[in-house]
Amino acid sequence: MSSLPRVGWIGTGVMGLSMAGHLLQQGYPLTIYSRTKSKAQSLLDRGAQWANSPKEVGAASEIVFSIVGFPSDVKEVLLGEQGALAAMASGGIVCDMTTSSPSLAEQISCEAQKKGCFGTDAPVTGGDVGARDATLSIFVGAEKAAFDRLNPLLECMGKRIVLCGGPGMGQKAKLANQVAIAGVMFSVCESLLFAQQAGLDVSQWLETVIPGAAGSTAMTNLGRRIVDKNFEPGFFVAHFLQDLGLCREECRRMNLVFPGTASS
């Protein structure tokens, strides 16, 4: 009989499949649900249990993680009639790792409290490579008691785990991260295009600037992928545009004007 908590996982896409796999590898009993069962098959082959709904995941689990597409999906799989929280026992934890709305994270926490549970948020950065290599950075919004229980599991998925504050603060930290990424991604793409159109050897130019002031993680990783014509998705554009929309909503709420973010 395992002394590890029973864990539920909702969402086995580009990120979630690898992240859930790390928990399974560390011996956590895992129950999973995904809209497309075939995407979870590799986890089922390794011993994970299938659930027919998020609610069934909640009933089988002490801690439930979700990483799905959009805030509307988060609300459905956690707070809906067939959502995980509907069936969780008192003391349980739901932890949404989707990049989502801070206000929704706060709502999830409030609804969880009504059932004697914890609602937490833990969005990540690091893309598909970070998910696969368990080197993600994880921004956590949670009460300290919930964080202490989550941390050993998060350490299976990430290299840097930071408690940013109470529920919703993880999402706010991730949105600040997305503002930074947007600016650097635009500059990397535009600089490579300029080099190409100017007739430079783009590969040579890239390797020359990476060690200097123009260098960055994005220039090193994204720039090289572009030069190599490697356009395999590490993150979907639709989700990134959604994230920037969430940033603009928060900016309006805080009476901030960010021209760069607004232009995206």
C-alpha positions in Angstrom: 0.0 0.0 0.0 1.6 3.3 -1.1 2.0 6.0 1.5 2.1 8.6 -1.2 -1.1 10.7 -1.8 -3.5 9.6 -4.5 -3.1 12.0 -7.4 -5.5 13.0 -10.2 -4.5 14.6 -13.5 -6.7 16.4 -16.0 -5.2 17.3 -19.4 -2.6 15.3 -21.3 -1.6 17.7 -24.0 1.8 19.0 -25.0 2.8 19.9 -21.4 0.5 17.7 -19.3 1.6 14.3 -20.7 5.2 14.7 -19.7 4.4 16.4 -16.3 2.0 13.6 -15.3 4.5 11.1 -16.5 7.1 12.4 -14.0 4.6 11.8 -11.1 3.9 8.3 -12.3 7.6 7.6 -12.6 8.1 8.7 -8.9 5.5 6.1 -7.8 2.4 8.4 -7.2 -0.9 6.5 -7.8 -2.3 8.4 -10.7 -5.9 8.7 -12.1 -6.2 10.6 -15.3 -8.8 12.2 -17.5 -8.3 13.9 -20.9 -10.9 14.9 -23.6 -9.0 12.6 -26.0 -8.3 9.3 -24.3 -5.7 8.3 -26.9 -3.5 11.1 -25.8 -3.2 9.6 -22.4 -2.6 6.0 -23.6 1.1 6.0 -22.8 0.3 6.9 -19.2 -2.3 4.2 -19.0 0.2 1.7 -20.4 2.5 2.6 -17.6 -0.1 1.9 -14.9 -2.2 5.1 -14.6 -6.0 4.6 -14.1 -8.5 6.1 -16.4 -11.5 8.2 -15.3 -14.5 9.0 -17.4 -14.9 12.5 -16.1 -13.1 15.1 -14.0 -15.6 14.3 -11.3 -14.4 10.7 -11.2 -10.8 12.0 -11.0 -11.8 14.1 -7.9 -13.5 11.2 -6.3 -10.4 9.0 -6.6 -7.8 11.6 -5.6 -6.5 13.6 -2.6 -4.7 16.1 -4.9 -5.9 17.0 -8.4 -3.8 18.8 -11.0 -5.2 20.3 -14.2 -3.5 21.8 -17.2 -6.0 22.4 -20.0 -6.5 25.0 -22.8 -8.4 28.1 -21.7 -10.0 29.6 -18.5 -13.4 28.3 -19.7 -11.9 24.8 -19.7 -10.5 25.3 -16.2 -13.8 26.3 -14.9 -15.6 23.3 -16.4 -13.1 20.6 -15.3 -12.8 22.0 -11.7 -16.0 23.8 -10.9 -18.6 22.3 -13.3 -21.3 19.8 -12.4 -18.9 17.1 -13.6 -15.9 18.9 -12.2 -13.3 17.5 -9.9 -14.1 19.6 -6.9 -17.7 18.3 -6.9 -16.5 14.9 -5.7 -13.4 15.7 -3.6 -13.4 14.9 0.1 -12.6 17.5 2.7 -8.9 18.2 2.9 -8.3 17.7 -0.8 -6.3 20.1 -3.0 -7.0 21.2 -6.6 -4.0 22.7 -8.3 -4.6 24.4 -11.7 -1.4 24.6 -13.7 -3.0 26.2 -16.8 -2.1 29.8 -17.4 -5.4 31.3 -16.6 -7.2 34.3 -15.0 -6.1 35.4 -11.5 -9.8 36.1 -10.6 -10.8 32.6 -11.7 -8.0 31.2 -9.5 -9.4 33.2 -6.6 -12.9 31.9 -7.3 -11.7 28.3 -7.4 -10.1 28.8 -4.0 -13.3 30.2 -2.5 -15.4 27.3 -3.9 -12.8 24.8 -2.6 -12.9 26.4 0.9 -16.7 25.8 1.0 -15.9 22.0 0.8 -13.1 22.2 3.3 -10.5 21.9 0.4 -7.7 24.0 -0.9 -7.8 25.7 -4.3 -4.3 26.6 -5.7 -2.7 27.8 -8.9 0.7 26.8 -10.2 1.2 27.9 -13.9 4.6 27.0 -15.4 7.2 28.3 -17.8 9.7 26.3 -19.7 7.7 25.0 -22.6 7.6 21.4 -23.9 11.3 20.9 -23.3 11.0 22.0 -19.7 8.0 19.7 -19.2 9.9 16.8 -20.7 13.1 17.3 -18.8 11.4 18.3 -15.5 13.1 21.7 -15.5 10.0 23.9 -15.4 9.8 27.1 -13.3 6.5 27.0 -11.4 4.7 30.0 -10.0 2.5 28.9 -7.1 -0.4 30.8 -5.6 -1.5 28.9 -2.4 -1.9 29.0 1.3 1.2 27.8 3.0 -0.4 24.6 4.3 -1.4 23.6 0.8 2.0 24.6 -0.7 3.8 22.4 1.8 1.8 19.4 0.7 2.1 20.2 -3.0 5.8 21.0 -3.1 7.2 17.4 -3.2 5.0 16.7 -6.2 5.9 20.0 -7.9 9.6 19.1 -7.5 9.0 16.1 -9.7 8.0 18.4 -12.5 10.2 21.5 -12.1 13.5 22.9 -11.1 12.5 26.1 -9.5 9.3 26.3 -7.5 8.3 29.7 -6.0 5.4 30.4 -3.6 4.3 33.9 -4.9 1.6 34.5 -2.4 -2.0 33.4 -1.9 -4.4 32.0 -4.4 -4.3 33.9 -7.7 -0.8 35.2 -7.2 0.8 32.4 -9.2 -1.3 33.4 -12.2 -0.2 37.1 -11.7 3.4 36.0 -11.7 2.9 34.0 -14.8 1.2 36.9 -16.7 4.2 39.1 -15.8 6.4 36.4 -17.3 4.3 36.4 -20.5 4.7 40.2 -20.9 8.5 39.7 -20.8 8.4 36.7 -23.3 6.2 38.6 -25.8 8.8 41.4 -26.1 11.8 39.2 -26.4 10.1 36.9 -29.0 9.2 39.8 -31.2 12.8 41.1 -31.1 14.3 37.7 -31.8 12.0 37.1 -34.9 12.5 40.7 -36.2 16.2 40.6 -35.8 16.5 37.3 -37.6 14.3 38.6 -40.5 16.4 41.8 -40.7 19.6 39.7 -40.9 18.2 37.5 -43.6 16.9 40.4 -45.7 20.2 42.2 -45.3 21.9 39.3 -46.9 23.9 38.1 -43.9 24.7 34.5 -43.1 22.0 34.2 -40.4 23.5 31.2 -38.7 26.9 32.9 -38.4 25.2 36.2 -37.2 23.2 34.3 -34.6 26.2 32.6 -33.1 28.1 35.9 -33.0 25.4 37.8 -31.1 24.3 35.1 -28.6 27.3 35.6 -26.3 26.9 39.4 -26.3 24.3 41.9 -24.9 21.8 40.8 -27.5 21.9 37.2 -26.3 19.1 35.7 -24.3 17.5 32.3 -23.6 15.0 33.1 -26.3 17.7 34.1 -28.8 19.7 30.9 -28.0 16.8 28.4 -28.1 14.1 30.1 -30.2 16.7 31.6 -32.6 18.4 28.4 -33.3 15.1 26.5 -33.8 14.1 29.1 -36.4 17.4 28.9 -38.2 17.2 25.1 -38.2 13.6 25.4 -39.5 12.4 23.5 -36.5 8.8 24.7 -36.0 7.5 21.9 -33.8 5.1 23.5 -31.3 6.4 23.9 -27.8 3.5 26.1 -27.0 0.4 27.0 -29.1 0.1 30.6 -30.4 -3.6 30.7 -29.6 -2.8 30.1 -25.9 -0.1 32.7 -25.9 -2.5 35.3 -27.4 -5.0 34.3 -24.8 -2.4 34.9 -22.1 -1.6 38.4 -23.4 -5.4 39.1 -23.4 -5.4 38.2 -19.7 -2.5 40.5 -19.2 -4.4 43.4 -20.9 -7.4 42.7 -18.6 -5.2 42.9 -15.5 -3.6 46.1 -16.9 -7.0 47.7 -17.2 -7.9 46.6 -13.7 -4.6 48.1 -12.4 -4.9 51.3 -14.5 -1.6 50.4 -16.3 -0.8 51.2 -20.0 1.6 48.8 -21.7 1.9 49.8 -25.4 4.0 46.7 -26.3 1.5 44.2 -24.7 -1.5 46.2 -26.2 0.0 45.9 -29.7 0.1 42.1 -29.6 
